[in-house]
Amino acid sequence: MIGDYGAAVEAAERGGHATMDNPGWRAAALARLGRIAEAKAAFLEQIALVKDDWSAQTPASAANVRDWFLDCFPIGEQDTRIRLAEMLDRAVG
């Protein structure tokens, strides 16, 4: 979120599925870089990764996983949160 989205993609790719949220960060960075098809594929990985552990009453749809992802992190700056939401929307859309 500090602006080096290419490095973020590389780091996320190296990290693989080390954390449950890693594909979501990769999707956001790819979307910011305009690599939308790759961002969508990464977000589909995110959905698949959380689906087995999903315990909400609602299904693990793209929109619901997007909302979960946004709520997982205590992002204090509203502009940063909005920017992340916009990137994820491109990956989900």
mmCIF file of the C-alpha atoms, coordinates in Angstrom:
data_MODEL
# 
_entry.id   MODEL 
# 
loop_
_atom_site.group_PDB 
_atom_site.id 
_atom_site.type_symbol 
_atom_site.label_atom_id 
_atom_site.label_alt_id 
_atom_site.label_comp_id 
_atom_site.label_asym_id 
_atom_site.label_entity_id 
_atom_site.label_seq_id 
_atom_site.pdbx_PDB_ins_code 
_atom_site.Cartn_x 
_atom_site.Cartn_y 
_atom_site.Cartn_z 
_atom_site.occupancy 
_atom_site.B_iso_or_equiv 
_atom_site.pdbx_formal_charge 
_atom_site.auth_seq_id 
_atom_site.auth_comp_id 
_atom_site.auth_asym_id 
_atom_site.auth_atom_id 
_atom_site.pdbx_PDB_model_num 
ATOM 1  C CA . MET A 1 1  ? 0.000   0.000   0.000   1.00 0.00 ? 1  MET A CA 1 
ATOM 2  C CA . ILE A 1 2  ? 3.018   2.292   -0.070  1.00 0.00 ? 2  ILE A CA 1 
ATOM 3  C CA . GLY A 1 3  ? 3.049   2.478   -3.840  1.00 0.00 ? 3  GLY A CA 1 
ATOM 4  C CA . ASP A 1 4  ? 5.541   -0.123  -5.063  1.00 0.00 ? 4  ASP A CA 1 
ATOM 5  C CA . TYR A 1 5  ? 2.937   -2.431  -6.563  1.00 0.00 ? 5  TYR A CA 1 
ATOM 6  C CA . GLY A 1 6  ? 5.388   -4.328  -8.754  1.00 0.00 ? 6  GLY A CA 1 
ATOM 7  C CA . ALA A 1 7  ? 7.423   -5.289  -5.702  1.00 0.00 ? 7  ALA A CA 1 
ATOM 8  C CA . ALA A 1 8  ? 4.196   -6.190  -3.898  1.00 0.00 ? 8  ALA A CA 1 
ATOM 9  C CA . VAL A 1 9  ? 3.263   -8.616  -6.669  1.00 0.00 ? 9  VAL A CA 1 
ATOM 10 C CA . GLU A 1 10 ? 6.729   -10.184 -6.546  1.00 0.00 ? 10 GLU A CA 1 
ATOM 11 C CA . ALA A 1 11 ? 6.588   -10.548 -2.766  1.00 0.00 ? 11 ALA A CA 1 
ATOM 12 C CA . ALA A 1 12 ? 3.113   -12.077 -2.892  1.00 0.00 ? 12 ALA A CA 1 
ATOM 13 C CA . GLU A 1 13 ? 4.197   -14.524 -5.571  1.00 0.00 ? 13 GLU A CA 1 
ATOM 14 C CA . ARG A 1 14 ? 7.201   -15.570 -3.479  1.00 0.00 ? 14 ARG A CA 1 
ATOM 15 C CA . GLY A 1 15 ? 4.967   -15.951 -0.431  1.00 0.00 ? 15 GLY A CA 1 
ATOM 16 C CA . GLY A 1 16 ? 2.490   -18.206 -2.211  1.00 0.00 ? 16 GLY A CA 1 
ATOM 17 C CA . HIS A 1 17 ? -0.181  -19.242 0.253   1.00 0.00 ? 17 HIS A CA 1 
ATOM 18 C CA . ALA A 1 18 ? 1.935   -18.689 3.362   1.00 0.00 ? 18 ALA A CA 1 
ATOM 19 C CA . THR A 1 19 ? -0.939  -16.640 4.751   1.00 0.00 ? 19 THR A CA 1 
ATOM 20 C CA . MET A 1 20 ? -4.614  -16.926 3.929   1.00 0.00 ? 20 MET A CA 1 
ATOM 21 C CA . ASP A 1 21 ? -4.798  -13.338 2.684   1.00 0.00 ? 21 ASP A CA 1 
ATOM 22 C CA . ASN A 1 22 ? -1.770  -13.345 0.379   1.00 0.00 ? 22 ASN A CA 1 
ATOM 23 C CA . PRO A 1 23 ? -3.684  -13.847 -2.898  1.00 0.00 ? 23 PRO A CA 1 
ATOM 24 C CA . GLY A 1 24 ? -5.909  -10.882 -2.009  1.00 0.00 ? 24 GLY A CA 1 
ATOM 25 C CA . TRP A 1 25 ? -2.918  -8.583  -1.652  1.00 0.00 ? 25 TRP A CA 1 
ATOM 26 C CA . ARG A 1 26 ? -1.545  -9.885  -4.950  1.00 0.00 ? 26 ARG A CA 1 
ATOM 27 C CA . ALA A 1 27 ? -4.923  -9.284  -6.602  1.00 0.00 ? 27 ALA A CA 1 
ATOM 28 C CA . ALA A 1 28 ? -5.046  -5.723  -5.301  1.00 0.00 ? 28 ALA A CA 1 
ATOM 29 C CA . ALA A 1 29 ? -1.524  -4.924  -6.495  1.00 0.00 ? 29 ALA A CA 1 
ATOM 30 C CA . LEU A 1 30 ? -2.140  -6.483  -9.905  1.00 0.00 ? 30 LEU A CA 1 
ATOM 31 C CA . ALA A 1 31 ? -5.351  -4.491  -10.269 1.00 0.00 ? 31 ALA A CA 1 
ATOM 32 C CA . ARG A 1 32 ? -3.513  -1.281  -9.402  1.00 0.00 ? 32 ARG A CA 1 
ATOM 33 C CA . LEU A 1 33 ? -1.007  -2.104  -12.142 1.00 0.00 ? 33 LEU A CA 1 
ATOM 34 C CA . GLY A 1 34 ? -3.852  -2.562  -14.631 1.00 0.00 ? 34 GLY A CA 1 
ATOM 35 C CA . ARG A 1 35 ? -3.247  -6.301  -14.947 1.00 0.00 ? 35 ARG A CA 1 
ATOM 36 C CA . ILE A 1 36 ? -6.935  -7.041  -14.467 1.00 0.00 ? 36 ILE A CA 1 
ATOM 37 C CA . ALA A 1 37 ? -7.098  -10.606 -15.827 1.00 0.00 ? 37 ALA A CA 1 
ATOM 38 C CA . GLU A 1 38 ? -4.266  -11.618 -13.487 1.00 0.00 ? 38 GLU A CA 1 
ATOM 39 C CA . ALA A 1 39 ? -5.918  -9.744  -10.617 1.00 0.00 ? 39 ALA A CA 1 
ATOM 40 C CA . LYS A 1 40 ? -9.163  -11.642 -11.184 1.00 0.00 ? 40 LYS A CA 1 
ATOM 41 C CA . ALA A 1 41 ? -7.316  -14.959 -11.235 1.00 0.00 ? 41 ALA A CA 1 
ATOM 42 C CA . ALA A 1 42 ? -5.523  -14.059 -7.993  1.00 0.00 ? 42 ALA A CA 1 
ATOM 43 C CA . PHE A 1 43 ? -8.797  -13.132 -6.326  1.00 0.00 ? 43 PHE A CA 1 
ATOM 44 C CA . LEU A 1 44 ? -10.316 -16.442 -7.408  1.00 0.00 ? 44 LEU A CA 1 
ATOM 45 C CA . GLU A 1 45 ? -7.366  -18.043 -5.561  1.00 0.00 ? 45 GLU A CA 1 
ATOM 46 C CA . GLN A 1 46 ? -8.296  -15.922 -2.541  1.00 0.00 ? 46 GLN A CA 1 
ATOM 47 C CA . ILE A 1 47 ? -11.873 -17.175 -2.621  1.00 0.00 ? 47 ILE A CA 1 
ATOM 48 C CA . ALA A 1 48 ? -10.778 -20.797 -2.977  1.00 0.00 ? 48 ALA A CA 1 
ATOM 49 C CA . LEU A 1 49 ? -8.310  -20.440 -0.118  1.00 0.00 ? 49 LEU A CA 1 
ATOM 50 C CA . VAL A 1 50 ? -10.880 -19.167 2.395   1.00 0.00 ? 50 VAL A CA 1 
ATOM 51 C CA . LYS A 1 51 ? -13.859 -21.184 1.189   1.00 0.00 ? 51 LYS A CA 1 
ATOM 52 C CA . ASP A 1 52 ? -13.154 -24.292 3.305   1.00 0.00 ? 52 ASP A CA 1 
ATOM 53 C CA . ASP A 1 53 ? -12.811 -22.225 6.486   1.00 0.00 ? 53 ASP A CA 1 
ATOM 54 C CA . TRP A 1 54 ? -15.690 -19.855 5.708   1.00 0.00 ? 54 TRP A CA 1 
ATOM 55 C CA . SER A 1 55 ? -18.079 -19.782 8.664   1.00 0.00 ? 55 SER A CA 1 
ATOM 56 C CA . ALA A 1 56 ? -20.323 -16.818 7.876   1.00 0.00 ? 56 ALA A CA 1 
ATOM 57 C CA . GLN A 1 57 ? -24.032 -17.268 7.259   1.00 0.00 ? 57 GLN A CA 1 
ATOM 58 C CA . THR A 1 58 ? -23.571 -15.847 3.766   1.00 0.00 ? 58 THR A CA 1 
ATOM 59 C CA . PRO A 1 59 ? -21.793 -17.797 1.000   1.00 0.00 ? 59 PRO A CA 1 
ATOM 60 C CA . ALA A 1 60 ? -18.128 -17.213 0.195   1.00 0.00 ? 60 ALA A CA 1 
ATOM 61 C CA . SER A 1 61 ? -19.007 -15.188 -2.887  1.00 0.00 ? 61 SER A CA 1 
ATOM 62 C CA . ALA A 1 62 ? -16.549 -12.781 -4.475  1.00 0.00 ? 62 ALA A CA 1 
ATOM 63 C CA . ALA A 1 63 ? -18.332 -9.796  -2.927  1.00 0.00 ? 63 ALA A CA 1 
ATOM 64 C CA . ASN A 1 64 ? -18.466 -11.364 0.534   1.00 0.00 ? 64 ASN A CA 1 
ATOM 65 C CA . VAL A 1 65 ? -14.810 -12.412 0.448   1.00 0.00 ? 65 VAL A CA 1 
ATOM 66 C CA . ARG A 1 66 ? -13.917 -8.881  -0.700  1.00 0.00 ? 66 ARG A CA 1 
ATOM 67 C CA . ASP A 1 67 ? -15.780 -7.433  2.291   1.00 0.00 ? 67 ASP A CA 1 
ATOM 68 C CA . TRP A 1 68 ? -14.140 -9.935  4.648   1.00 0.00 ? 68 TRP A CA 1 
ATOM 69 C CA . PHE A 1 69 ? -10.721 -9.022  3.258   1.00 0.00 ? 69 PHE A CA 1 
ATOM 70 C CA . LEU A 1 70 ? -11.326 -5.306  3.802   1.00 0.00 ? 70 LEU A CA 1 
ATOM 71 C CA . ASP A 1 71 ? -12.490 -5.919  7.368   1.00 0.00 ? 71 ASP A CA 1 
ATOM 72 C CA . CYS A 1 72 ? -9.500  -8.116  8.292   1.00 0.00 ? 72 CYS A CA 1 
ATOM 73 C CA . PHE A 1 73 ? -7.021  -5.287  8.478   1.00 0.00 ? 73 PHE A CA 1 
ATOM 74 C CA . PRO A 1 74 ? -7.121  -2.255  10.779  1.00 0.00 ? 74 PRO A CA 1 
ATOM 75 C CA . ILE A 1 75 ? -6.407  0.323   8.094   1.00 0.00 ? 75 ILE A CA 1 
ATOM 76 C CA . GLY A 1 76 ? -6.586  3.660   9.869   1.00 0.00 ? 76 GLY A CA 1 
ATOM 77 C CA . GLU A 1 77 ? -6.313  5.993   6.913   1.00 0.00 ? 77 GLU A CA 1 
ATOM 78 C CA . GLN A 1 78 ? -9.637  6.241   5.112   1.00 0.00 ? 78 GLN A CA 1 
ATOM 79 C CA . ASP A 1 79 ? -7.970  7.129   1.782   1.00 0.00 ? 79 ASP A CA 1 
ATOM 80 C CA . THR A 1 80 ? -5.857  3.973   1.967   1.00 0.00 ? 80 THR A CA 1 
ATOM 81 C CA . ARG A 1 81 ? -8.899  1.845   2.761   1.00 0.00 ? 81 ARG A CA 1 
ATOM 82 C CA . ILE A 1 82 ? -10.809 3.380   -0.154  1.00 0.00 ? 82 ILE A CA 1 
ATOM 83 C CA . ARG A 1 83 ? -7.865  2.762   -2.496  1.00 0.00 ? 83 ARG A CA 1 
ATOM 84 C CA . LEU A 1 84 ? -7.681  -0.886  -1.400  1.00 0.00 ? 84 LEU A CA 1 
ATOM 85 C CA . ALA A 1 85 ? -11.432 -1.280  -1.895  1.00 0.00 ? 85 ALA A CA 1 
ATOM 86 C CA . GLU A 1 86 ? -11.165 0.165   -5.397  1.00 0.00 ? 86 GLU A CA 1 
ATOM 87 C CA . MET A 1 87 ? -8.336  -2.205  -6.297  1.00 0.00 ? 87 MET A CA 1 
ATOM 88 C CA . LEU A 1 88 ? -10.275 -5.192  -4.992  1.00 0.00 ? 88 LEU A CA 1 
ATOM 89 C CA . ASP A 1 89 ? -13.371 -4.083  -6.881  1.00 0.00 ? 89 ASP A CA 1 
ATOM 90 C CA . ARG A 1 90 ? -11.354 -4.261  -10.111 1.00 0.00 ? 90 ARG A CA 1 
ATOM 91 C CA . ALA A 1 91 ? -10.208 -7.758  -9.184  1.00 0.00 ? 91 ALA A CA 1 
ATOM 92 C CA . VAL A 1 92 ? -13.712 -8.901  -8.253  1.00 0.00 ? 92 VAL A CA 1 
ATOM 93 C CA . GLY A 1 93 ? -15.554 -7.109  -11.085 1.00 0.00 ? 93 GLY A CA 1 
# 
